[in-house]
Amino acid sequence: MRDTMGIIYTGDSNISLQELTLRRSIAALPFAGRYRVIDFTLSNMINSGITNVGIITQNNYHSLMDHLDSGKQWDLDRKSGGLFILPPYVSHDNTGWYRGEVDAFHSNMSYIRRSSQTYVVISGSSMVCGLTFRKAMEFHKENLADITVVYKEDKDATKEELSSHTLIRTDENHRIWDIEVKPSVPMSDKVSMEMYIIDKKLFEYLVEECAARGQYDFSKDILIRNLDKLRILGFEHDGYLAKIDSIHSYFKTNLEMLEPENFYDLFEKSGPIYTKVKDEVPARYGENASAANSLVADGCIIDGVVENCVLFRGVKVGKNAYIKDSIIMQDSEIQERVILDNVILDKNVIVRKGKRLMGQESYPVVIRKHSVL
């Protein structure tokens, strides 16, 4: 797929993530012990052979830029192509604040035009999945599609879960004939993964046309308005998929990584997931420590009991502490005799001796970064 460039739009913002996205974008959210959410979309592109990737940022992007650095961990620090971080800027034609994905693409059209590739893979940054785009690209070319939408049929999803997605309906020839954007009454269980394949020249034309008419939403103004004019097809992904758009989905998705089949599907089936490497000593367990069914990153020191948890780098768990069904981010300290159940601690949180925090699976307790309890 050297004839394909990738564009990742990280401007998604969601107040449902509360304290977790006060100072970071969804793309920069820590995930599964040592990763960030953007690692999955970016690694999927690298595993597909895409070597020219542009990442469009909008707000709270400093931690994201620090994480991505030069792109070396993804083999994108190269002379030809590589990683391009595209922060917002103010000019005569650009206000610095994007009104939608199409506005973001239009503001960065100079980067898109000077890229020599023939096709574009467009993706949001809130989906967690493991795939390569090779089969989707073969499908796109063989079926002479103008636009290919990657989707996942989720028959087990509730109506509330489906209502937070963009849904599609296809015919027997894979052609999309209806699209619903976050419907209150969903009529389909085919979830758009916000990943699209399109010819670059056609993409440039559609973006310019939308910008000229003051249209800024990709799903509504490019896809829905052109269902009858363009050949828009759906390609089904049959692996694991999760969307990080709320505290509940973030909590649930992290804990789902404790199930071996989900972990294998996400981290091994379609290729490795790359991330920024940090050298730490291995996790250390004290004489009375116990850890069951948990992801424990390097640098952790455990002297208490940990069950069904995700512990990021450098977490300290004191003696006689008991942590269950919780997510503890980097460099947090849980002191002696602390009890945590259904809790999310952001980075560098200190929970002092004897404290107790109890949440629920559907509504975990969230403690913001650098808090001391």
N, C-alpha and C positions, 0 to 999 in steps of 0.2 A: 504493500500500500504506500509506496514511495510517491505515488501520484496523488496522494490525499493529504490535506492539511487538517488540523484539528482546531476547533474554537470552543473554549469552555467559558460559559458566562457565570460569574460568581456573584452577581448582583442580587441574588435572592435574599429577601429579608422577611423574617417571620417573628411577630411578637409572641407567638406561642412558645418560643424557645427561651423567653424571659431572660434570666440572669446569664445564661450560657452564651448569648450573642450580644451582650452589651458592649464588649470590646473586641469582638472578633466576628468574622463572617461565618455563615454556615459551613462553607468550604474548609475553614480552618478549625472546625470543632475536633477535639481529640476523640479517637475512636479505637476500641479494641486493644487497649493497653499501650500501644506505641505508634499508632497511625493517626492521620487526619482524614476527614471525609473526602477531600479532593484527591487523596492518593489513589483511590479506586478508579475514578474516571480517568485520571492521568495515566495510571499504569495500564488500564485497558487500551488506551491509545498506543502506548509504547509497545505493548505485547502484540498489537496489530501491525506494527511496522511503520507507524506514523512518526515522523521525525521533525515536523514543523508544527508547533502547538502554540497558539495564542491564548492567554488567560486574561479575560476582561474583568476588571475589578470595579467595584462601585463604592462601598463604604466599609469601614473597619477592616481594612485590608493589610495593615502593618504586620500582624502576626502571620498572615498568609504569605506575604513577601519574604519574611524571615524564614519561614519553613521551606519555601521553594528555592530560595537562594539563586544560584546560577543554573539550576536544573541538573547538576552533576549526578545526583542519585538516580535520576531517570535517564541518564546518558543523553541529556539534551544540551550539554555545554559544548556545542560544536560550531564550526565556522560556517557551515551551510545549513540553514534552517535552525533548529534548536528551540529553546523556550523563550517566548516573548511575553512579558508581563505588561499589560496595557491598562494603567490606572487612568481614572478620569482626569480631564484637563479642561481649562477654560480657553476658548478661542472665539473668533467672530461667529463661527457656525455652531459652536458647542458650548452649552451652558455649564458643563461639568457634572450635571445630574441627569441620569438616563431615565426616561419615562417608560421604558420597556426594553425588551431584548432587541427589537429592530432598531431602536434609537441607539443602543450600544453598538450594534454592528455598523450602523451608518457612521457613527463618530470615529470608528476605527477602520474605515474603508480603505485608507491608504495602505495599511498593513495587509489587508486582504488582497488588494489589487496587485501589490508587488510580489506576492507569493506566486510561485511558478506552478503549483499543483493544479490538477484538473478538477478534483472533487474536494468537497468540504464535509467533514463530520462535525456536527454541532451538538453540544451537550450542555445541560445544566450542571450544577455541582452538588445537588442534594440527594442524588440517587446513590445507593450503595449496592454494587453488583460486581460480579466477575464475568467478563466476556471478552471476546475479540471481535472486531468488526469485519473480519475477512468474509465470513459466510454472509453477513448482511450486505457487503459490497458485491459479492458474487450474485446474490439475489437481486440487487439493485440493477446490475448490468444485464443479467439474463432476461429480466422482465421489462427492460427498457423503461424503468421508472423515472419520473421527474424528481420526485421526493420519496424517500423511504423513511417511514417512522418505525422505530424499534419499540415493541410493546411487550407486555407480560400479561397473560390471561390469569387472573387471580380469582378462582372460583370460591375460595374460602374467605375472602374479604367481606367485612360487614358494609352496610350501606354508608355508615359514617366514615369508614376508611376510604371507600371509593369516592365519596363526595369531596375529598381533598385532592383528587387527582384530575388530570385531563384524560377522558375516556374516548375510545374510538370504537367504531363498528365497521366491520369488513364484510365483503361478499365472498363467494367461493373462489374468486380469482385474486384474493388478497387486496382488492381495491378498497380503499377507505371511502365510505359514502356518508358517514356522519361522525362529528366530533362534538363532545360535550366538555366544557371547561368548568370544572368544579360544580357539577350539577347537584341541586338539592335532592332530586329524585333520580339516581343513576339508572340508565337503561342498558348499561353494558358492564362487563367485568374485565374488559380489555384495557389495561392501564398503559397510557403512553409513558415511556421511560425518559421523555424529554431529550431523546437522542435522534438525530436526523442525518441522513445522507443526501447530498444534493450536488449537482454540477455547479462549479464555482461561478461560471458566467451567468447561469440562471439565478443563482443566489444573489449576485451583485445586482442584477436587473430587478429582482423582486424587492430587495431592500431599498434601492433608489426609488422605485415606484411607490412603496409605502411611505417613505420619508416625504415625498412630494405631496402626498395626500394627508399628511399629519397622522399617519397610522403607526402604532408602535408595538403592538402585541403580536408575537410570532404565531401563536396558535390561532388567534381570532382573525388577524389581518393578512397572514400569508397562507395558512393552511385552510381554514374554513372558507375564506373568500374565493379560494381557487380549487375547491373540490371538484367542480364541474369543468374547469378549464385545464387542469394539469392531471397527470397520471400519478396520483399519490397512493402508495402501497404501504401495507403493514408487514413488518418482519417480526416473527414471534421469538422471544427469548424464553428458554425453558428452564433457566437456572434461578438461583436465589435473587431476590430483589427486595430492597427496603428503601423507603423515602424518609429522610430526616427532616421533618417539618414541625415537630412539636416535642415537648418534654417527654410525653408518653412514648412516641415513636423512637426517640433517641435512647431512652431507657430500655425499651423492649428490644431494640435491634442489638444493642451491646450485649445484653444477656442472652440473646439467641446465638451469639458466637460461642457460648459454652456447649452447644450441641454439636457433636463431631461432624454430622452431615452438612450443617450450615457452614462450619469453619472450613471444611474441605472444599465445598462448592465455591466459596468466596475467595479463599487464599491459594488454592492449588490447582483447581480444575482447569482454569483458563490461563494459567501462568502466574508468576509471582507478583505480589503487590509490593511496590517499592516505596520507601519513605526516607525521610532525613535520618541519617545514622548518628546515634550518640553513643559514645563508648562508656559503658557502665560496668561495674562489677556484677557478678551473678547475684540473684536474690539469696538472702540469708535467712535461715529459719532457726529460731531458738529452741531450747530443750523442750519447752511446753507448747510449742507452736503446732498448729494444725491447719491445713489448707485442703479443701475438698471442692472439686468441680469449679475451679477458678482459673482465670487468666492472670498470672502474676508476672509483671515485667521485671527486667533486670534493675538492679539497684535497690530493690525493696528489702526491708528488714522486718521480719514478722516474728513476734513473740506471743501473739494471741491466736484466736480462732477466726478463720476466714471460710465462708461457705457461699458458693454460687455468686462470686464477685468478680469484677474486673478491676485490677489494681495497675495503675500506670507506674512509670519509672520513679524510683526514689521514695515510694510511700513507706512510712514507718507505722507499724501496728504494735502498740505497747502490750505489756503483760496483762493477762486476764481480760483483754478487750475481745469483744464478739461482734463480728461484722457479717451480715447476711444480706444477700440479694441487693448489693450496692455497687456503685461505680465511684472509685476514688481516683482522682486525677493526680498528676505529677507533683511530687514533693509535698504532699499533704501528710500531716502527722496526727495519728490517732493515739492518744495517750492511754494510760492504764485504766482498766475497768470501764471503758467506754462501750456502749451498746449502740450499734447502728443497724437499722433494718429498712430496706427500700429507701436508700438515700443516695443522692448525687452530690459529691463534693468537688468543686472546681479546684484549680491549681492552688497550692500553697495555703491550704486551709488547716488550721490547728483546732482540734477538738480536745479540750482539756479533761483532766481526770474525772471519771465518774459521770460524765454527761451521757444522756440518752436521747437519740433521735429516731423516731418511728414514723415512717410514711406508709403508703399503700402502693400496691403494684400499679394501680391505675392513676395514682397521684403521688409520686415520690417527693420527698423533701429535697429541695435544691438549695445549696449554700454557695454563695458567690465567691469569686476568687479573692484570696488574701484575707478571708474572714477568720476571726478568732472567737471560738465559742467557749 
